[in-house]
Amino acid sequence: MLVNIVFACEEEELDLAMKVELLSAHYLGSYCKTEVLGACIEKRKSYCAYDSPLSRILMEQIYQQPQMGLSWGSAKNPNCSGLSIEDIG
């Protein structure tokens, strides 16, 4: 049974779960993926995933700086972009 549960997830979902556990993902919120008759039947959580906890912390600090003009976006439409060379300068 456990094998069926593990293989029910796609590789991308398993990678995200690992990054969430390792604190390498920034949680953006949740949104309704599927709605029927005004009721949400499928909710999704949205994250920005990074290669390490340090890179997540750095991006969180950068996104907090108003002079950078960056926004995480919304849970349904996340903005997980990195920094360009011009932004660093």
Disulfide bonds with the S-S distance in Angstrom:
Cys32-Cys40 2.40
Cys48-Cys80 1.92
